[in-house]
Amino acid sequence: MVHIATACCDMEVGMNMKKIWRLCTFVFTILTLIGGGYVLIHQGEVNVGYALIPSLLSVIFSQLSIAQGKRNQRNSE
């Protein structure tokens, strides 16, 4: 009985982590667009890092979300 409850809790935690990774992806994608707009408004005179750093973090969080989804799928089988 205990093992079933533990597996259920692990799956719920995994689903929550996937939602957190997706939320972080969404937030950093928005920050990327804002940073890109800021660079364009200032005609490239400001640092491109305002758009580059959030886009890299967005890609990282997106990959974490995909990996978490695969882990959840493997654990549910």
HELIX and SHEET records of a PDB file:
HELIX    1   1 VAL A    2  ILE A   41  1                                  40    
HELIX    2   2 GLY A   49  SER A   76  1                                  28    
END                                                                             
